[in-house]
Amino acid sequence: MAKAKGDVVSRFYEIKGDKVVRKRKFCPRCGEGVFLAEHKDRRTCGKCGYTEFKK
């Protein structure tokens, strides 16, 4: 069986005071709802393959 991933929502959002803040960027190609994965040197979309490199 697959391992439980825990609270997925807390990986993408953070509560600051009375506001909810996104931790990751959305994919510019796929639009809102598809987050970019954070790697050491880049951000990547798992759906379309879009990649942006960090400086």
PDB file with SEQRES, HELIX, SHEET and CRYST1 records, atoms N, CA, C and O in Angstrom:
SEQRES   1 A   55  MET ALA LYS ALA LYS GLY ASP VAL VAL SER ARG PHE TYR          
SEQRES   2 A   55  GLU ILE LYS GLY ASP LYS VAL VAL ARG LYS ARG LYS PHE          
SEQRES   3 A   55  CYS PRO ARG CYS GLY GLU GLY VAL PHE LEU ALA GLU HIS          
SEQRES   4 A   55  LYS ASP ARG ARG THR CYS GLY LYS CYS GLY TYR THR GLU          
SEQRES   5 A   55  PHE LYS LYS                                                  
HELIX    1 AA1 VAL A    8  PHE A   12  1                                   5    
SHEET    1 AA1 2 TYR A  13  LYS A  16  0                                        
SHEET    2 AA1 2 LYS A  19  ARG A  22 -1                                        
SHEET    1 AA2 3 ALA A  37  GLU A  38  0                                        
SHEET    2 AA2 3 ARG A  42  THR A  44 -1                                        
SHEET    3 AA2 3 THR A  51  PHE A  53 -1                                        
CRYST1    1.000    1.000    1.000  90.00  90.00  90.00 P 1           1          
ATOM      1  N   MET A   1       0.831  -1.185   0.000  1.00  0.00           N  
ATOM      2  CA  MET A   1       0.000   0.000   0.000  1.00  0.00           C  
ATOM      3  C   MET A   1       0.874   1.247   0.000  1.00  0.00           C  
ATOM      4  O   MET A   1       2.001   1.230   0.496  1.00  0.00           O  
ATOM      5  N   ALA A   2       0.355   2.299  -0.547  1.00  0.00           N  
ATOM      6  CA  ALA A   2       1.077   3.563  -0.601  1.00  0.00           C  
ATOM      7  C   ALA A   2       1.081   4.223   0.778  1.00  0.00           C  
ATOM      8  O   ALA A   2       0.163   4.035   1.577  1.00  0.00           O  
ATOM      9  N   LYS A   3       2.133   4.996   1.037  1.00  0.00           N  
ATOM     10  CA  LYS A   3       2.214   5.717   2.298  1.00  0.00           C  
ATOM     11  C   LYS A   3       1.245   6.897   2.275  1.00  0.00           C  
ATOM     12  O   LYS A   3       0.970   7.466   1.218  1.00  0.00           O  
ATOM     13  N   ALA A   4       0.739   7.252   3.435  1.00  0.00           N  
ATOM     14  CA  ALA A   4      -0.122   8.427   3.549  1.00  0.00           C  
ATOM     15  C   ALA A   4       0.739   9.669   3.391  1.00  0.00           C  
ATOM     16  O   ALA A   4       1.834   9.744   3.948  1.00  0.00           O  
ATOM     17  N   LYS A   5       0.255  10.630   2.643  1.00  0.00           N  
ATOM     18  CA  LYS A   5       1.035  11.831   2.379  1.00  0.00           C  
ATOM     19  C   LYS A   5       0.845  12.909   3.438  1.00  0.00           C  
ATOM     20  O   LYS A   5       1.453  13.975   3.342  1.00  0.00           O  
ATOM     21  N   GLY A   6       0.037  12.662   4.419  1.00  0.00           N  
ATOM     22  CA  GLY A   6      -0.182  13.649   5.459  1.00  0.00           C  
ATOM     23  C   GLY A   6      -1.158  14.712   4.996  1.00  0.00           C  
ATOM     24  O   GLY A   6      -1.996  14.464   4.129  1.00  0.00           O  
ATOM     25  N   ASP A   7      -1.050  15.874   5.564  1.00  0.00           N  
ATOM     26  CA  ASP A   7      -1.961  16.964   5.240  1.00  0.00           C  
ATOM     27  C   ASP A   7      -1.453  17.699   4.006  1.00  0.00           C  
ATOM     28  O   ASP A   7      -0.563  18.544   4.107  1.00  0.00           O  
ATOM     29  N   VAL A   8      -2.007  17.384   2.858  1.00  0.00           N  
ATOM     30  CA  VAL A   8      -1.553  17.949   1.586  1.00  0.00           C  
ATOM     31  C   VAL A   8      -1.810  19.449   1.531  1.00  0.00           C  
ATOM     32  O   VAL A   8      -1.001  20.192   0.977  1.00  0.00           O  
ATOM     33  N   VAL A   9      -2.916  19.900   2.093  1.00  0.00           N  
ATOM     34  CA  VAL A   9      -3.270  21.314   2.047  1.00  0.00           C  
ATOM     35  C   VAL A   9      -2.206  22.163   2.727  1.00  0.00           C  
ATOM     36  O   VAL A   9      -1.901  23.257   2.253  1.00  0.00           O  
ATOM     37  N   SER A  10      -1.635  21.684   3.826  1.00  0.00           N  
ATOM     38  CA  SER A  10      -0.640  22.473   4.550  1.00  0.00           C  
ATOM     39  C   SER A  10       0.671  22.605   3.779  1.00  0.00           C  
ATOM     40  O   SER A  10       1.481  23.475   4.097  1.00  0.00           O  
ATOM     41  N   ARG A  11       0.898  21.755   2.766  1.00  0.00           N  
ATOM     42  CA  ARG A  11       2.102  21.888   1.948  1.00  0.00           C  
ATOM     43  C   ARG A  11       1.987  23.049   0.970  1.00  0.00           C  
ATOM     44  O   ARG A  11       3.005  23.609   0.561  1.00  0.00           O  
ATOM     45  N   PHE A  12       0.779  23.418   0.591  1.00  0.00           N  
ATOM     46  CA  PHE A  12       0.579  24.428  -0.441  1.00  0.00           C  
ATOM     47  C   PHE A  12       0.100  25.772   0.092  1.00  0.00           C  
ATOM     48  O   PHE A  12       0.259  26.792  -0.578  1.00  0.00           O  
ATOM     49  N   TYR A  13      -0.484  25.788   1.283  1.00  0.00           N  
ATOM     50  CA  TYR A  13      -1.035  27.015   1.854  1.00  0.00           C  
ATOM     51  C   TYR A  13      -0.532  27.213   3.276  1.00  0.00           C  
ATOM     52  O   TYR A  13      -0.195  26.254   3.971  1.00  0.00           O  
ATOM     53  N   GLU A  14      -0.485  28.490   3.700  1.00  0.00           N  
ATOM     54  CA  GLU A  14      -0.037  28.844   5.045  1.00  0.00           C  
ATOM     55  C   GLU A  14      -1.011  29.873   5.607  1.00  0.00           C  
ATOM     56  O   GLU A  14      -1.485  30.737   4.869  1.00  0.00           O  
ATOM     57  N   ILE A  15      -1.311  29.796   6.876  1.00  0.00           N  
ATOM     58  CA  ILE A  15      -2.216  30.752   7.503  1.00  0.00           C  
ATOM     59  C   ILE A  15      -1.384  31.798   8.227  1.00  0.00           C  
ATOM     60  O   ILE A  15      -0.594  31.478   9.115  1.00  0.00           O  
ATOM     61  N   LYS A  16      -1.576  33.067   7.830  1.00  0.00           N  
ATOM     62  CA  LYS A  16      -0.896  34.191   8.478  1.00  0.00           C  
ATOM     63  C   LYS A  16      -1.971  35.137   8.990  1.00  0.00           C  
ATOM     64  O   LYS A  16      -2.614  35.846   8.216  1.00  0.00           O  
ATOM     65  N   GLY A  17      -2.153  35.137  10.294  1.00  0.00           N  
ATOM     66  CA  GLY A  17      -3.210  35.961  10.876  1.00  0.00           C  
ATOM     67  C   GLY A  17      -4.567  35.432  10.456  1.00  0.00           C  
ATOM     68  O   GLY A  17      -4.918  34.289  10.748  1.00  0.00           O  
ATOM     69  N   ASP A  18      -5.331  36.274   9.766  1.00  0.00           N  
ATOM     70  CA  ASP A  18      -6.646  35.841   9.295  1.00  0.00           C  
ATOM     71  C   ASP A  18      -6.663  35.614   7.785  1.00  0.00           C  
ATOM     72  O   ASP A  18      -7.735  35.554   7.184  1.00  0.00           O  
ATOM     73  N   LYS A  19      -5.477  35.486   7.161  1.00  0.00           N  
ATOM     74  CA  LYS A  19      -5.381  35.279   5.717  1.00  0.00           C  
ATOM     75  C   LYS A  19      -4.731  33.940   5.396  1.00  0.00           C  
ATOM     76  O   LYS A  19      -3.936  33.414   6.175  1.00  0.00           O  
ATOM     77  N   VAL A  20      -5.082  33.404   4.240  1.00  0.00           N  
ATOM     78  CA  VAL A  20      -4.467  32.180   3.734  1.00  0.00           C  
ATOM     79  C   VAL A  20      -3.531  32.584   2.604  1.00  0.00           C  
ATOM     80  O   VAL A  20      -3.949  33.262   1.665  1.00  0.00           O  
ATOM     81  N   VAL A  21      -2.263  32.172   2.684  1.00  0.00           N  
ATOM     82  CA  VAL A  21      -1.237  32.567   1.719  1.00  0.00           C  
ATOM     83  C   VAL A  21      -0.714  31.323   1.012  1.00  0.00           C  
ATOM     84  O   VAL A  21      -0.458  30.303   1.653  1.00  0.00           O  
ATOM     85  N   ARG A  22      -0.551  31.406  -0.321  1.00  0.00           N  
ATOM     86  CA  ARG A  22       0.014  30.290  -1.082  1.00  0.00           C  
ATOM     87  C   ARG A  22       1.517  30.225  -0.855  1.00  0.00           C  
ATOM     88  O   ARG A  22       2.188  31.256  -0.814  1.00  0.00           O  
ATOM     89  N   LYS A  23       2.046  29.013  -0.707  1.00  0.00           N  
ATOM     90  CA  LYS A  23       3.483  28.817  -0.527  1.00  0.00           C  
ATOM     91  C   LYS A  23       4.196  28.658  -1.863  1.00  0.00           C  
ATOM     92  O   LYS A  23       5.379  28.983  -1.974  1.00  0.00           O  
ATOM     93  N   ARG A  24       3.491  28.161  -2.881  1.00  0.00           N  
ATOM     94  CA  ARG A  24       4.108  27.883  -4.178  1.00  0.00           C  
ATOM     95  C   ARG A  24       3.423  28.664  -5.279  1.00  0.00           C  
ATOM     96  O   ARG A  24       2.296  29.132  -5.120  1.00  0.00           O  
ATOM     97  N   LYS A  25       4.124  28.800  -6.407  1.00  0.00           N  
ATOM     98  CA  LYS A  25       3.585  29.522  -7.554  1.00  0.00           C  
ATOM     99  C   LYS A  25       2.703  28.608  -8.393  1.00  0.00           C  
ATOM    100  O   LYS A  25       2.868  27.388  -8.388  1.00  0.00           O  
ATOM    101  N   PHE A  26       1.758  29.221  -9.119  1.00  0.00           N  
ATOM    102  CA  PHE A  26       0.952  28.483 -10.084  1.00  0.00           C  
ATOM    103  C   PHE A  26       1.710  28.377 -11.395  1.00  0.00           C  
ATOM    104  O   PHE A  26       2.578  29.202 -11.679  1.00  0.00           O  
ATOM    105  N   CYS A  27       1.392  27.371 -12.194  1.00  0.00           N  
ATOM    106  CA  CYS A  27       1.991  27.207 -13.515  1.00  0.00           C  
ATOM    107  C   CYS A  27       1.396  28.253 -14.453  1.00  0.00           C  
ATOM    108  O   CYS A  27       0.173  28.367 -14.536  1.00  0.00           O  
ATOM    109  N   PRO A  28       2.232  29.026 -15.168  1.00  0.00           N  
ATOM    110  CA  PRO A  28       1.699  30.038 -16.084  1.00  0.00           C  
ATOM    111  C   PRO A  28       1.009  29.440 -17.313  1.00  0.00           C  
ATOM    112  O   PRO A  28       0.158  30.098 -17.911  1.00  0.00           O  
ATOM    113  N   ARG A  29       1.350  28.228 -17.697  1.00  0.00           N  
ATOM    114  CA  ARG A  29       0.703  27.574 -18.843  1.00  0.00           C  
ATOM    115  C   ARG A  29      -0.627  26.940 -18.456  1.00  0.00           C  
ATOM    116  O   ARG A  29      -1.634  27.127 -19.139  1.00  0.00           O  
ATOM    117  N   CYS A  30      -0.626  26.193 -17.362  1.00  0.00           N  
ATOM    118  CA  CYS A  30      -1.824  25.440 -16.948  1.00  0.00           C  
ATOM    119  C   CYS A  30      -2.835  26.317 -16.219  1.00  0.00           C  
ATOM    120  O   CYS A  30      -4.031  26.025 -16.226  1.00  0.00           O  
ATOM    121  N   GLY A  31      -2.365  27.379 -15.597  1.00  0.00           N  
ATOM    122  CA  GLY A  31      -3.261  28.287 -14.896  1.00  0.00           C  
ATOM    123  C   GLY A  31      -3.404  27.964 -13.420  1.00  0.00           C  
ATOM    124  O   GLY A  31      -2.701  27.115 -12.873  1.00  0.00           O  
ATOM    125  N   GLU A  32      -4.339  28.668 -12.794  1.00  0.00           N  
ATOM    126  CA  GLU A  32      -4.544  28.504 -11.360  1.00  0.00           C  
ATOM    127  C   GLU A  32      -5.036  27.102 -11.047  1.00  0.00           C  
ATOM    128  O   GLU A  32      -5.856  26.537 -11.771  1.00  0.00           O  
ATOM    129  N   GLY A  33      -4.528  26.558  -9.970  1.00  0.00           N  
ATOM    130  CA  GLY A  33      -4.908  25.218  -9.546  1.00  0.00           C  
ATOM    131  C   GLY A  33      -3.814  24.191  -9.754  1.00  0.00           C  
ATOM    132  O   GLY A  33      -3.859  23.109  -9.169  1.00  0.00           O  
ATOM    133  N   VAL A  34      -2.818  24.522 -10.592  1.00  0.00           N  
ATOM    134  CA  VAL A  34      -1.694  23.610 -10.831  1.00  0.00           C  
ATOM    135  C   VAL A  34      -0.440  24.300 -10.306  1.00  0.00           C  
ATOM    136  O   VAL A  34      -0.001  25.311 -10.856  1.00  0.00           O  
ATOM    137  N   PHE A  35       0.132  23.748  -9.241  1.00  0.00           N  
ATOM    138  CA  PHE A  35       1.302  24.348  -8.613  1.00  0.00           C  
ATOM    139  C   PHE A  35       2.589  23.856  -9.256  1.00  0.00           C  
ATOM    140  O   PHE A  35       2.632  22.765  -9.825  1.00  0.00           O  
ATOM    141  N   LEU A  36       3.642  24.671  -9.163  1.00  0.00           N  
ATOM    142  CA  LEU A  36       4.971  24.277  -9.615  1.00  0.00           C  
ATOM    143  C   LEU A  36       5.687  23.572  -8.467  1.00  0.00           C  
ATOM    144  O   LEU A  36       5.646  24.035  -7.328  1.00  0.00           O  
ATOM    145  N   ALA A  37       6.340  22.460  -8.766  1.00  0.00           N  
ATOM    146  CA  ALA A  37       7.119  21.725  -7.772  1.00  0.00           C  
ATOM    147  C   ALA A  37       8.408  22.484  -7.500  1.00  0.00           C  
ATOM    148  O   ALA A  37       9.028  23.009  -8.424  1.00  0.00           O  
ATOM    149  N   GLU A  38       8.809  22.542  -6.247  1.00  0.00           N  
ATOM    150  CA  GLU A  38      10.027  23.252  -5.851  1.00  0.00           C  
ATOM    151  C   GLU A  38      11.195  22.277  -5.801  1.00  0.00           C  
ATOM    152  O   GLU A  38      11.184  21.322  -5.024  1.00  0.00           O  
ATOM    153  N   HIS A  39      12.200  22.522  -6.631  1.00  0.00           N  
ATOM    154  CA  HIS A  39      13.442  21.762  -6.601  1.00  0.00           C  
ATOM    155  C   HIS A  39      14.554  22.705  -6.159  1.00  0.00           C  
ATOM    156  O   HIS A  39      14.321  23.903  -6.001  1.00  0.00           O  
ATOM    157  N   LYS A  40      15.745  22.183  -5.961  1.00  0.00           N  
ATOM    158  CA  LYS A  40      16.863  22.997  -5.482  1.00  0.00           C  
ATOM    159  C   LYS A  40      17.208  24.115  -6.463  1.00  0.00           C  
ATOM    160  O   LYS A  40      17.465  25.246  -6.050  1.00  0.00           O  
ATOM    161  N   ASP A  41      17.215  23.805  -7.755  1.00  0.00           N  
ATOM    162  CA  ASP A  41      17.655  24.772  -8.755  1.00  0.00           C  
ATOM    163  C   ASP A  41      16.579  25.182  -9.750  1.00  0.00           C  
ATOM    164  O   ASP A  41      16.860  25.946 -10.673  1.00  0.00           O  
ATOM    165  N   ARG A  42      15.330  24.684  -9.580  1.00  0.00           N  
ATOM    166  CA  ARG A  42      14.287  24.984 -10.561  1.00  0.00           C  
ATOM    167  C   ARG A  42      12.899  24.768  -9.970  1.00  0.00           C  
ATOM    168  O   ARG A  42      12.745  24.156  -8.913  1.00  0.00           O  
ATOM    169  N   ARG A  43      11.891  25.285 -10.676  1.00  0.00           N  
ATOM    170  CA  ARG A  43      10.482  25.017 -10.389  1.00  0.00           C  
ATOM    171  C   ARG A  43       9.915  24.328 -11.619  1.00  0.00           C  
ATOM    172  O   ARG A  43      10.163  24.767 -12.741  1.00  0.00           O  
ATOM    173  N   THR A  44       9.151  23.245 -11.423  1.00  0.00           N  
ATOM    174  CA  THR A  44       8.674  22.443 -12.545  1.00  0.00           C  
ATOM    175  C   THR A  44       7.198  22.115 -12.391  1.00  0.00           C  
ATOM    176  O   THR A  44       6.721  21.846 -11.289  1.00  0.00           O  
ATOM    177  N   CYS A  45       6.474  22.142 -13.518  1.00  0.00           N  
ATOM    178  CA  CYS A  45       5.074  21.720 -13.548  1.00  0.00           C  
ATOM    179  C   CYS A  45       5.033  20.241 -13.907  1.00  0.00           C  
ATOM    180  O   CYS A  45       5.612  19.830 -14.912  1.00  0.00           O  
ATOM    181  N   GLY A  46       4.356  19.444 -13.096  1.00  0.00           N  
ATOM    182  CA  GLY A  46       4.247  18.015 -13.357  1.00  0.00           C  
ATOM    183  C   GLY A  46       3.234  17.688 -14.428  1.00  0.00           C  
ATOM    184  O   GLY A  46       3.231  16.576 -14.957  1.00  0.00           O  
ATOM    185  N   LYS A  47       2.372  18.636 -14.761  1.00  0.00           N  
ATOM    186  CA  LYS A  47       1.318  18.387 -15.746  1.00  0.00           C  
ATOM    187  C   LYS A  47       1.802  18.649 -17.169  1.00  0.00           C  
ATOM    188  O   LYS A  47       1.631  17.801 -18.046  1.00  0.00           O  
ATOM    189  N   CYS A  48       2.408  19.821 -17.407  1.00  0.00           N  
ATOM    190  CA  CYS A  48       2.792  20.184 -18.777  1.00  0.00           C  
ATOM    191  C   CYS A  48       4.300  20.173 -19.011  1.00  0.00           C  
ATOM    192  O   CYS A  48       4.740  20.233 -20.159  1.00  0.00           O  
ATOM    193  N   GLY A  49       5.108  20.097 -17.937  1.00  0.00           N  
ATOM    194  CA  GLY A  49       6.555  20.056 -18.089  1.00  0.00           C  
ATOM    195  C   GLY A  49       7.230  21.411 -18.090  1.00  0.00           C  
ATOM    196  O   GLY A  49       8.442  21.495 -18.285  1.00  0.00           O  
ATOM    197  N   TYR A  50       6.465  22.484 -17.875  1.00  0.00           N  
ATOM    198  CA  TYR A  50       7.039  23.831 -17.820  1.00  0.00           C  
ATOM    199  C   TYR A  50       8.097  23.880 -16.723  1.00  0.00           C  
ATOM    200  O   TYR A  50       7.875  23.369 -15.625  1.00  0.00           O  
ATOM    201  N   THR A  51       9.251  24.494 -17.010  1.00  0.00           N  
ATOM    202  CA  THR A  51      10.342  24.607 -16.046  1.00  0.00           C  
ATOM    203  C   THR A  51      10.856  26.031 -16.025  1.00  0.00           C  
ATOM    204  O   THR A  51      11.058  26.638 -17.078  1.00  0.00           O  
ATOM    205  N   GLU A  52      11.070  26.568 -14.839  1.00  0.00           N  
ATOM    206  CA  GLU A  52      11.757  27.850 -14.709  1.00  0.00           C  
ATOM    207  C   GLU A  52      12.902  27.646 -13.733  1.00  0.00           C  
ATOM    208  O   GLU A  52      12.723  27.086 -12.652  1.00  0.00           O  
ATOM    209  N   PHE A  53      14.073  28.104 -14.126  1.00  0.00           N  
ATOM    210  CA  PHE A  53      15.275  27.915 -13.324  1.00  0.00           C  
ATOM    211  C   PHE A  53      15.443  29.066 -12.353  1.00  0.00           C  
ATOM    212  O   PHE A  53      15.175  30.222 -12.684  1.00  0.00           O  
ATOM    213  N   LYS A  54      15.897  28.733 -11.136  1.00  0.00           N  
ATOM    214  CA  LYS A  54      16.165  29.746 -10.125  1.00  0.00           C  
ATOM    215  C   LYS A  54      17.524  30.357 -10.412  1.00  0.00           C  
ATOM    216  O   LYS A  54      18.396  29.718 -11.000  1.00  0.00           O  
ATOM    217  N   LYS A  55      17.691  31.584  -9.998  1.00  0.00           N  
ATOM    218  CA  LYS A  55      18.967  32.268 -10.232  1.00  0.00           C  
ATOM    219  C   LYS A  55      19.973  31.905  -9.178  1.00  0.00           C  
ATOM    220  O   LYS A  55      21.106  32.387  -9.214  1.00  0.00           O  
TER     221      LYS A  55                                                      
END                                                                             
